[in-house]
Amino acid sequence: MRVVVEGLHLSRGERRLTRGLSFVLEPGQAVALTGANGAGKTSLLRAVAGFLRPDAGRIAFERDGEDLEAGEARAGGLHLLGHLDGLKTGRLARDELAFAAGWLGAAPEAVERAVETLHLGALLALEVRKLSAGQRRRLAFARLLAAPRPVWLLDEPLAPLDARWRHDMGAIFAGHLAGGGSILAAVHDPLPVPSTELSLGRSE
């Protein structure tokens, strides 16, 4: 699935974040959003996901040269992993993953593969609040692997991970891209895969 952004104007309160921003996210491509804190990286991810209405401009989704209906494209084609993991801390990790995977339509065998890939088996009996920040991020990523979507929107995806898991996540990202998926990620550190940088400049 192709994501086309044309002439996008985003603002937060009275402050303009982007002015006429245009780019295309192609299948198999990773785009790294860079810029100072407050420059609009998270806002752009939320706009592509449909949670933030642009002041002007267009966000469109295409497949095989045909326009897709935006709501359907977002529902079946996007994963958004925010700066916060979106996990309920009082649940067991097993129950939290099962709930999210069921909501997203993941098959049980796909959940098992995600658990194995991310080495989560020993953590599933623990409450989410007892997991480290890196372990919670791996649990959050399991949702993306269990219920595949072509476009990953990621906000500082590697920040809580240690060096080993930053390295291993590179293989996961590369596999997603090799399968025709794409990644749009807000980052301060480089992504562990070849990427195109899109700078949103400095905050005002």
C-alpha positions as CSV (number, residue, x, y, z in Angstrom):
1,M,0.0,0.0,0.0
2,R,1.3,3.4,-1.0
3,V,0.8,6.5,1.3
4,V,0.7,9.9,-0.5
5,V,0.9,13.1,1.5
6,E,0.4,16.3,-0.5
7,G,0.5,19.9,0.7
8,L,-0.1,19.0,4.3
9,H,-0.6,21.8,6.9
10,L,-0.6,20.7,10.5
11,S,-0.8,22.9,13.6
12,R,-0.9,22.6,17.4
13,G,-2.9,25.3,18.9
14,E,-1.8,28.6,17.3
15,R,1.6,27.1,16.1
16,R,2.0,25.8,12.6
17,L,4.0,22.5,12.6
18,T,4.1,21.8,8.8
19,R,3.5,24.0,5.8
20,G,2.8,22.3,2.5
21,L,4.5,19.1,3.4
22,S,4.5,16.5,0.5
23,F,6.1,13.0,0.3
24,V,5.3,9.5,-0.8
25,L,5.8,6.4,1.3
26,E,6.3,3.5,-1.1
27,P,6.0,-0.3,-0.4
28,G,9.4,-1.6,0.8
29,Q,10.5,1.9,2.0
30,A,11.4,3.2,5.4
31,V,11.2,7.0,6.1
32,A,12.7,8.4,9.2
33,L,11.1,11.6,10.5
34,T,13.7,13.8,12.2
35,G,13.6,17.2,13.9
36,A,13.6,18.8,17.3
37,N,11.1,17.9,20.0
38,G,7.9,19.6,19.1
39,A,8.6,19.9,15.4
40,G,5.5,17.8,14.6
41,K,6.8,14.2,14.1
42,T,4.2,12.6,16.3
43,S,1.5,14.9,14.9
44,L,2.3,13.7,11.4
45,L,2.1,10.1,12.4
46,R,-1.3,10.8,14.1
47,A,-2.5,12.6,11.0
48,V,-1.6,9.7,8.7
49,A,-3.3,7.3,11.1
50,G,-6.5,9.5,11.0
51,F,-6.4,10.8,14.6
52,L,-5.5,14.3,13.7
53,R,-7.3,16.4,11.1
54,P,-4.9,18.5,8.9
55,D,-5.6,22.2,8.4
56,A,-5.1,21.7,4.7
57,G,-3.7,19.1,2.3
58,R,-4.3,15.5,1.4
59,I,-3.4,12.1,2.8
60,A,-4.3,9.3,0.4
61,F,-3.7,5.6,0.2
62,E,-3.2,3.7,-3.1
63,R,-2.8,0.1,-4.2
64,D,-1.9,-0.9,-7.8
65,G,-2.5,2.7,-8.9
66,E,-6.0,2.8,-7.5
67,D,-7.2,5.1,-4.7
68,L,-8.4,3.3,-1.6
69,E,-11.1,4.6,0.7
70,A,-9.2,6.2,3.6
71,G,-11.2,4.7,6.4
72,E,-10.9,1.2,5.1
73,A,-7.2,1.6,4.2
74,R,-6.4,2.8,7.8
75,A,-8.5,0.0,9.4
76,G,-6.9,-2.8,7.5
77,G,-3.6,-1.4,6.4
78,L,-2.0,0.6,9.3
79,H,-0.4,-0.1,12.6
80,L,0.4,2.8,14.9
81,L,2.8,2.2,17.8
82,G,3.0,5.4,19.8
83,H,5.7,6.7,22.2
84,L,3.5,5.1,24.9
85,D,2.9,1.4,24.4
86,G,-0.8,1.5,25.0
87,L,-0.8,-1.5,27.4
88,K,-3.0,-1.9,30.4
89,T,-0.5,-2.3,33.2
90,G,-2.8,-4.3,35.5
91,R,-3.3,-7.2,33.1
92,L,-1.1,-10.2,32.6
93,A,1.1,-9.8,29.6
94,R,-0.6,-13.0,28.2
95,D,-4.0,-11.5,28.5
96,E,-3.0,-8.1,27.2
97,L,-1.5,-9.7,24.1
98,A,-4.5,-12.0,23.6
99,F,-6.9,-9.1,23.8
100,A,-5.0,-6.9,21.4
101,A,-4.4,-9.8,19.0
102,G,-8.1,-10.8,19.0
103,W,-9.2,-7.2,18.4
104,L,-6.9,-7.0,15.4
105,G,-8.0,-10.4,14.0
106,A,-4.7,-12.2,14.6
107,A,-4.7,-16.0,14.3
108,P,-3.5,-18.0,17.4
109,E,-0.6,-19.4,15.4
110,A,0.5,-15.9,14.4
111,V,0.5,-14.9,18.0
112,E,2.6,-17.8,18.9
113,R,5.1,-16.9,16.2
114,A,5.3,-13.3,17.5
115,V,5.9,-14.5,21.0
116,E,8.7,-16.7,19.8
117,T,10.3,-14.1,17.6
118,L,10.3,-11.5,20.4
119,H,11.3,-14.0,23.2
120,L,8.2,-13.2,25.3
121,G,7.3,-16.7,26.5
122,A,8.9,-16.3,30.0
123,L,7.2,-12.9,30.4
124,L,3.6,-13.8,29.6
125,A,2.7,-14.8,33.2
126,L,3.8,-11.5,34.6
127,E,1.6,-8.4,35.0
128,V,2.5,-5.7,32.4
129,R,3.5,-3.3,35.2
130,K,6.3,-5.7,36.3
131,L,7.9,-5.6,32.9
132,S,10.8,-3.3,32.0
133,A,10.3,-0.6,29.5
134,G,12.1,-2.7,26.9
135,Q,10.0,-5.7,27.6
136,R,6.8,-3.7,27.3
137,R,8.0,-2.4,23.9
138,R,8.6,-5.9,22.7
139,L,5.1,-6.9,23.9
140,A,3.7,-4.0,22.0
141,F,5.6,-5.0,18.9
142,A,4.1,-8.5,19.2
143,R,0.8,-7.0,18.1
144,L,2.3,-5.8,14.8
145,L,3.8,-9.2,14.1
146,A,0.7,-11.2,15.0
147,A,-1.7,-9.1,12.9
148,P,0.3,-8.0,9.9
149,R,-0.5,-4.6,8.3
150,P,1.5,-3.2,5.4
151,V,2.2,0.3,6.9
152,W,3.9,0.7,10.3
153,L,3.7,4.1,11.9
154,L,6.3,4.1,14.8
155,D,7.1,6.8,17.3
156,E,10.6,6.4,18.8
157,P,10.3,2.6,18.3
158,L,13.7,1.7,19.6
159,A,14.1,4.2,22.5
160,P,13.4,1.7,25.4
161,L,15.3,-1.2,23.9
162,D,18.9,-2.3,24.8
163,A,21.6,-2.7,22.2
164,R,20.9,-6.4,21.6
165,W,17.2,-5.8,20.9
166,R,17.9,-2.7,18.8
167,H,20.1,-5.0,16.6
168,D,17.5,-7.8,16.5
169,M,14.7,-5.3,15.7
170,G,16.7,-4.5,12.6
171,A,16.1,-8.0,11.2
172,I,12.3,-7.6,12.0
173,F,12.1,-4.3,10.2
174,A,14.1,-5.6,7.3
175,G,11.7,-8.6,7.0
176,H,8.7,-6.3,7.0
177,L,10.2,-4.2,4.3
178,A,11.2,-7.2,2.2
179,G,7.6,-8.4,2.3
180,G,6.4,-5.2,0.7
181,G,5.6,-3.4,4.0
182,S,6.7,0.2,4.7
183,I,7.7,2.1,7.8
184,L,7.2,5.8,8.8
185,A,9.0,6.4,12.0
186,A,9.7,9.4,14.2
187,V,13.2,9.0,15.5
188,H,16.1,10.7,17.2
189,D,18.5,7.8,16.6
190,P,18.9,6.2,13.1
191,L,16.7,3.3,12.1
192,P,18.4,-0.1,11.9
193,V,17.5,-0.4,8.2
194,P,18.3,1.8,5.2
195,S,15.9,4.7,5.3
196,T,15.1,8.1,3.7
197,E,15.3,11.0,6.1
198,L,12.5,13.5,6.2
199,S,13.3,16.5,8.4
200,L,10.5,18.5,9.9
201,G,12.9,21.2,11.0
202,R,13.0,22.9,14.3
203,S,10.2,23.6,16.8
204,E,9.3,27.3,17.1
